[in-house]
Amino acid sequence: MLERIIRNRDVYLALSEAGIAVQRYFQVHDRYPESLEALVPHYLNAVPMDPFRSEQPVEYFVSDKGAILYVFSSERRQEEVASYRAEGDMAALEDLLTDKKRMGTAFRFGEYLYDYNYNDNIENQNQ
C-alpha cells in the first residue's frame, strides 16, 4: 500500500514539474512546445521520468487544440498509444488521451482542459 502511495505521489510530481514548464513556455511563446525536450534547459533541467516505466520520460501530446501530459499505468494503454503513433492515427490517439475513463492520470492544457472540466461538471450535475 505504501509503495502505491509513493508511486502516485511521484506521478503527480513528474506531471506537475512538466506541466509548470509547459505552461511557462506557453506564456512566453503563445503556443505549446512541440516536445518536452524543447523545454530543456530553459524550463526544465531534464524531462521528468514516468514512475510506472523505469527510465522512460512522461508522455506528451500536442495539437492545435492544446497539450496533454500523461503517464502509463497499464501496459495495455502503452501498447495502444504506441500503435496509434506508429500508424499515424492522431485522431484515435487524441480520442484515447481525452477519454478520462480510459486514460487515467493526465494533465490537460488549452481546449483539452476546457473539454475535460466541462465533461466532469456535466457528469456531476447529472448524478
VMD Tcl script that draws the C-alpha trace (Angstrom):
set ca {
  {0.00 0.00 0.00}
  {2.77 2.44 0.91}
  {4.57 1.69 -2.37}
  {1.41 2.61 -4.31}
  {1.02 5.87 -2.39}
  {4.64 6.80 -3.09}
  {4.30 5.94 -6.78}
  {1.13 8.05 -7.08}
  {2.94 10.95 -5.41}
  {5.83 10.53 -7.85}
  {3.40 10.55 -10.80}
  {1.89 13.86 -9.72}
  {5.31 15.36 -9.03}
  {6.59 14.39 -12.51}
  {3.45 15.66 -14.25}
  {3.42 18.85 -12.17}
  {7.04 19.63 -12.95}
  {6.48 19.12 -16.68}
  {3.10 20.88 -16.55}
  {4.52 24.03 -14.99}
  {7.26 24.11 -17.63}
  {4.73 23.63 -20.46}
  {2.58 26.46 -19.10}
  {5.57 28.79 -18.65}
  {6.64 28.08 -22.24}
  {3.11 28.84 -23.43}
  {3.06 32.16 -21.57}
  {6.27 33.26 -23.31}
  {5.69 31.85 -26.81}
  {1.85 31.81 -27.04}
  {1.96 28.18 -28.21}
  {2.71 24.82 -26.65}
  {6.14 23.26 -27.18}
  {6.42 20.58 -29.87}
  {8.11 18.22 -27.39}
  {9.15 18.11 -23.76}
  {12.77 18.04 -24.91}
  {12.23 21.58 -26.26}
  {11.83 22.71 -22.63}
  {15.36 21.64 -21.65}
  {17.37 23.52 -20.35}
  {15.41 26.81 -20.17}
  {12.27 25.45 -18.46}
  {13.39 22.02 -17.20}
  {16.75 20.59 -16.18}
  {15.66 17.27 -17.71}
  {12.41 15.71 -18.90}
  {10.73 14.09 -15.86}
  {10.60 10.29 -15.79}
  {7.43 8.18 -15.68}
  {7.38 6.35 -12.31}
  {5.47 3.42 -13.86}
  {8.09 2.82 -16.57}
  {11.64 2.98 -15.34}
  {13.88 5.25 -17.36}
  {11.09 6.38 -19.70}
  {10.02 10.04 -19.80}
  {6.48 11.19 -19.13}
  {4.47 11.26 -22.35}
  {3.35 14.38 -24.18}
  {0.81 15.02 -26.92}
  {0.36 18.39 -28.60}
  {-2.06 19.60 -31.26}
  {-3.62 22.88 -32.34}
  {-6.19 22.40 -29.52}
  {-3.66 22.23 -26.68}
  {-1.42 19.72 -24.96}
  {-1.71 16.64 -22.76}
  {0.89 15.23 -20.35}
  {0.31 11.67 -19.22}
  {1.80 8.51 -17.75}
  {1.01 4.88 -18.43}
  {-0.44 2.90 -15.56}
  {-1.03 -0.16 -17.71}
  {0.95 -1.93 -20.39}
  {-2.20 -2.22 -22.48}
  {-2.59 1.57 -22.73}
  {1.09 1.91 -23.54}
  {0.71 -0.54 -26.43}
  {-2.47 1.17 -27.63}
  {-0.81 4.60 -27.73}
  {2.30 3.19 -29.43}
  {0.11 1.55 -32.07}
  {-1.76 4.79 -32.83}
  {1.51 6.73 -33.07}
  {3.09 4.10 -35.36}
  {0.04 4.12 -37.63}
  {-0.05 7.92 -37.64}
  {-3.65 7.77 -36.38}
  {-3.60 11.02 -34.42}
  {-7.42 11.22 -34.27}
  {-7.62 7.86 -32.48}
  {-4.74 8.85 -30.21}
  {-6.44 12.13 -29.36}
  {-9.71 10.27 -28.61}
  {-7.89 7.92 -26.23}
  {-5.97 10.68 -24.46}
  {-9.06 12.81 -23.90}
  {-11.13 9.92 -22.53}
  {-10.58 10.16 -18.77}
  {-12.14 6.76 -18.10}
  {-9.66 5.00 -20.39}
  {-6.61 7.16 -19.81}
  {-6.34 7.84 -16.09}
  {-3.73 10.30 -14.85}
  {-3.14 13.16 -17.27}
  {-2.71 16.93 -17.16}
  {-4.54 18.78 -19.92}
  {-3.99 22.28 -21.35}
  {-5.80 24.57 -23.78}
  {-9.11 23.35 -25.18}
  {-8.45 19.90 -23.74}
  {-8.62 21.38 -20.25}
  {-11.91 23.07 -21.00}
  {-13.43 19.94 -22.54}
  {-12.25 17.78 -19.67}
  {-13.57 20.05 -16.93}
  {-16.78 20.72 -18.82}
  {-17.50 17.00 -19.15}
  {-16.74 16.47 -15.45}
  {-19.18 19.20 -14.48}
  {-21.96 17.80 -16.67}
  {-21.46 14.30 -15.22}
  {-21.54 15.64 -11.66}
  {-24.74 17.59 -12.32}
  {-26.47 14.53 -13.78}
  {-25.74 12.32 -10.75}
}
mol new
graphics top color blue
foreach p $ca { graphics top sphere $p radius 0.5 }
foreach p [lrange $ca 0 end-1] q [lrange $ca 1 end] { graphics top cylinder $p $q radius 0.2 }
display resetview
